[in-house]
């Protein structure tokens, strides 16, 4: 009934509309012209599709032959087809649920032909030398060259850079600037699928400390910024 508020306005009652839903089973039977069969199944309490999900073919045949359903030959064929359709839909739902439950996997990039740059800074003007750098460089070279078969620079024939111990700020930038072009062939096509830069040196929160670093000198107090190197490696 309607109610009246303090201002004598008629207040309409709230109506809740519930949308009717149909099951897969009902939809399948309806599509096959077996609405009368669905109504009959409702009367005997067998309209729930879960009753048929785990049935075997033999059990479906036996149900079709019962006098309770009173099915003719054509309806029996349609009913068996409807049950198989129901089974197919349930299998698809299970497959979908299984796929959605799988964790999202990141696409992996497999590196097969990387170019590796080695920079080992062991000698310093205003900081202590690092004795283990030479050994680090040997181990890195064995790892990338012998185990992974990657090309490692500098190569032994490169007298300017091979086994270099003292690296100024300019040396580091020059080395990366020149060797990055080894990623490409003469036609500027990529010949390596990754660039790996290994650096052993003193460092701080701002970057790599070069051999000529001097905190008292405004120019030489600069360190090699890692982000700056990243920006250089793409020719």
C-alpha positions as CSV (number, residue, x, y, z in Angstrom):
1,X,0.0,0.0,0.0
2,X,1.0,3.6,-0.4
3,X,2.0,5.8,2.6
4,X,1.8,9.5,3.2
5,X,4.7,11.5,4.6
6,X,4.6,14.7,6.8
7,X,4.1,16.9,3.7
8,X,1.1,14.8,2.6
9,X,3.0,13.6,-0.4
10,X,2.3,10.1,-1.5
11,X,5.3,7.8,-1.2
12,X,5.4,4.9,-3.6
13,X,6.5,1.6,-2.1
14,X,9.9,0.4,-3.1
15,X,9.7,-2.5,-5.6
16,X,12.5,-5.0,-6.0
17,X,12.6,-6.7,-9.3
18,X,14.3,-10.0,-9.4
19,X,15.4,-11.2,-12.9
20,X,14.4,-14.7,-13.6
21,X,17.3,-17.0,-14.5
22,X,17.4,-20.2,-16.4
23,X,19.8,-23.1,-16.0
24,X,21.9,-24.5,-18.8
25,X,19.8,-27.6,-18.6
26,X,16.5,-25.7,-19.1
27,X,18.0,-23.7,-22.0
28,X,19.3,-26.9,-23.8
29,X,15.9,-28.7,-23.4
30,X,14.0,-25.6,-24.6
31,X,16.3,-25.3,-27.7
32,X,15.6,-28.9,-28.5
33,X,11.8,-28.5,-28.2
34,X,11.6,-30.4,-25.0
35,X,9.9,-27.8,-22.7
36,X,7.2,-30.3,-21.9
37,X,9.9,-32.7,-20.7
38,X,11.5,-30.1,-18.5
39,X,8.1,-29.4,-16.8
40,X,7.6,-33.1,-16.2
41,X,11.1,-33.4,-14.7
42,X,10.3,-30.5,-12.4
43,X,7.2,-32.3,-11.1
44,X,9.1,-35.4,-10.2
45,X,12.1,-33.5,-8.7
46,X,14.7,-34.2,-11.5
47,X,14.9,-30.8,-13.1
48,X,18.2,-29.9,-11.4
49,X,21.0,-30.4,-13.9
50,X,23.3,-31.7,-11.2
51,X,21.2,-34.9,-11.3
52,X,22.5,-35.6,-14.8
53,X,26.1,-34.4,-14.6
54,X,27.6,-37.6,-13.3
55,X,25.2,-40.0,-15.1
56,X,26.6,-42.6,-17.4
57,X,25.2,-43.2,-20.9
58,X,23.6,-46.4,-19.7
59,X,21.8,-44.6,-16.9
60,X,20.5,-42.0,-19.3
61,X,19.2,-44.7,-21.6
62,X,17.5,-46.4,-18.6
63,X,15.9,-43.1,-17.6
64,X,14.6,-42.5,-21.1
65,X,13.0,-46.0,-21.1
66,X,11.0,-45.5,-17.9
67,X,7.3,-45.1,-18.1
68,X,7.5,-42.0,-15.9
69,X,8.8,-39.7,-18.7
70,X,6.7,-41.2,-21.4
71,X,9.1,-40.3,-24.2
72,X,8.7,-41.3,-27.8
73,X,11.6,-42.3,-30.0
74,X,12.4,-38.8,-31.2
75,X,12.2,-37.3,-27.8
76,X,14.5,-40.0,-26.4
77,X,17.1,-39.1,-29.0
78,X,16.7,-35.4,-28.3
79,X,17.0,-35.9,-24.5
80,X,20.2,-38.0,-24.8
81,X,21.6,-35.3,-27.0
82,X,20.7,-32.6,-24.4
83,X,22.4,-34.6,-21.7
84,X,25.6,-34.8,-23.8
85,X,25.4,-31.1,-24.4
86,X,25.1,-30.5,-20.7
87,X,28.2,-32.7,-20.1
88,X,30.2,-30.7,-22.7
89,X,29.3,-27.4,-21.1
90,X,30.3,-28.6,-17.7
91,X,33.7,-29.8,-19.1
92,X,34.3,-26.4,-20.7
93,X,33.5,-24.7,-17.4
94,X,36.0,-26.9,-15.6
95,X,38.7,-26.2,-18.2
96,X,38.1,-22.4,-17.9
97,X,38.2,-22.5,-14.1
98,X,41.5,-24.4,-14.2
99,X,43.1,-22.0,-16.7
100,X,42.0,-19.0,-14.6
101,X,43.4,-20.5,-11.5
102,X,46.9,-20.8,-13.0
103,X,49.3,-18.0,-12.0
104,X,50.0,-15.4,-14.6
105,X,53.4,-16.3,-16.0
106,X,55.7,-13.6,-17.3
107,X,57.0,-14.0,-20.8
108,X,60.6,-15.1,-20.7
109,X,63.2,-13.7,-23.0
110,X,65.9,-16.3,-23.6
111,X,69.3,-14.8,-24.3
112,X,71.4,-16.8,-26.7
113,X,74.0,-14.4,-28.0
114,X,74.9,-11.6,-25.6
115,X,77.7,-9.2,-25.8
116,X,79.6,-8.8,-22.4
117,X,81.7,-5.7,-21.5
118,X,84.2,-6.1,-18.6
119,X,85.5,-3.1,-16.6
120,X,87.8,-3.9,-13.7
121,X,89.1,-0.9,-11.8
122,X,91.7,-1.9,-9.3
123,X,94.1,1.1,-9.2
124,X,93.1,4.5,-7.6
125,X,94.7,7.8,-7.0
126,X,92.9,8.8,-3.8
127,X,91.3,5.6,-2.6
128,X,92.7,2.2,-1.7
129,X,93.5,-0.2,-4.5
130,X,91.4,-3.3,-4.9
131,X,93.5,-6.4,-5.1
132,X,90.7,-8.9,-6.1
133,X,89.5,-7.2,-9.3
134,X,91.9,-9.1,-11.6
135,X,90.5,-12.4,-10.3
136,X,86.9,-11.1,-10.7
137,X,87.6,-10.3,-14.3
138,X,89.1,-13.7,-15.0
139,X,86.1,-15.4,-13.4
140,X,83.6,-13.3,-15.3
141,X,85.4,-14.0,-18.6
142,X,85.4,-17.8,-17.9
143,X,81.7,-17.7,-17.0
144,X,80.4,-15.7,-20.0
145,X,82.9,-16.9,-22.6
146,X,83.4,-20.6,-21.7
147,X,80.1,-21.6,-20.1
148,X,77.7,-19.4,-22.1
149,X,79.7,-18.9,-25.2
150,X,79.1,-15.2,-25.3
151,X,81.4,-12.7,-26.8
152,X,83.4,-10.9,-24.1
153,X,85.1,-7.5,-24.6
154,X,87.8,-6.4,-24.3
155,X,89.5,-9.2,-26.2
156,X,93.1,-10.2,-25.6
157,X,94.2,-8.6,-28.8
158,X,92.9,-5.2,-27.7
159,X,96.0,-3.8,-26.0
160,X,94.4,-0.6,-24.9
161,X,91.6,-2.1,-22.8
162,X,92.6,-5.8,-22.0
163,X,93.7,-6.2,-18.4
164,X,93.4,-2.5,-17.8
165,X,93.6,-1.6,-14.1
166,X,93.4,2.2,-14.1
167,X,90.2,3.6,-15.5
168,X,89.5,7.4,-15.5
169,X,86.0,8.8,-15.8
170,X,86.6,9.5,-19.5
171,X,88.1,6.0,-20.0
172,X,84.9,4.3,-18.8
173,X,82.6,6.5,-21.0
174,X,84.9,6.0,-24.0
175,X,85.0,2.3,-23.6
176,X,81.2,1.9,-23.4
177,X,80.7,4.4,-26.2
178,X,83.0,2.6,-28.6
179,X,82.1,-1.0,-27.7
180,X,78.4,-0.6,-27.8
181,X,78.6,-0.4,-31.5
182,X,79.7,-4.1,-31.5
183,X,76.0,-4.9,-31.0
184,X,75.4,-4.1,-34.6
185,X,76.8,-5.3,-37.9
186,X,77.9,-3.0,-40.7
187,X,74.3,-2.5,-41.8
188,X,73.3,-1.6,-38.3
189,X,71.4,-4.9,-37.7
190,X,71.6,-6.4,-34.2
191,X,74.0,-9.3,-34.0
192,X,73.7,-9.7,-30.3
193,X,70.4,-10.1,-28.4
194,X,71.6,-8.6,-25.1
195,X,74.3,-6.4,-23.6
196,X,75.8,-7.3,-20.2
197,X,78.2,-4.9,-18.5
198,X,80.2,-6.2,-15.5
199,X,82.0,-3.7,-13.4
200,X,84.3,-4.3,-10.4
201,X,85.2,-1.1,-8.6
202,X,84.7,1.2,-5.7
203,X,81.3,2.7,-5.7
204,X,78.8,4.8,-3.7
205,X,75.1,5.6,-3.7
206,X,75.6,7.9,-6.8
207,X,77.5,5.5,-9.0
208,X,80.9,4.0,-9.9
209,X,84.1,5.6,-8.6
210,X,86.7,6.0,-11.3
211,X,90.5,5.7,-10.7
212,X,91.0,9.5,-11.0
213,X,88.3,10.4,-8.5
214,X,89.2,13.2,-6.0
215,X,86.6,14.5,-3.6
216,X,88.6,17.7,-3.3
217,X,88.4,18.5,-7.0
218,X,85.1,19.7,-8.3
219,X,85.7,18.1,-11.7
220,X,87.2,14.8,-10.5
221,X,84.7,14.4,-7.7
222,X,82.2,13.2,-10.2
223,X,81.3,9.5,-10.3
224,X,80.1,7.5,-13.3
225,X,76.3,7.4,-13.0
226,X,74.7,4.0,-13.7
227,X,71.7,5.6,-15.3
228,X,74.0,7.5,-17.6
229,X,75.7,4.3,-18.7
230,X,72.3,2.8,-19.4
231,X,71.5,5.7,-21.7
232,X,74.7,5.1,-23.6
233,X,74.3,1.5,-24.5
234,X,71.7,1.8,-27.1
235,X,73.3,3.1,-30.3
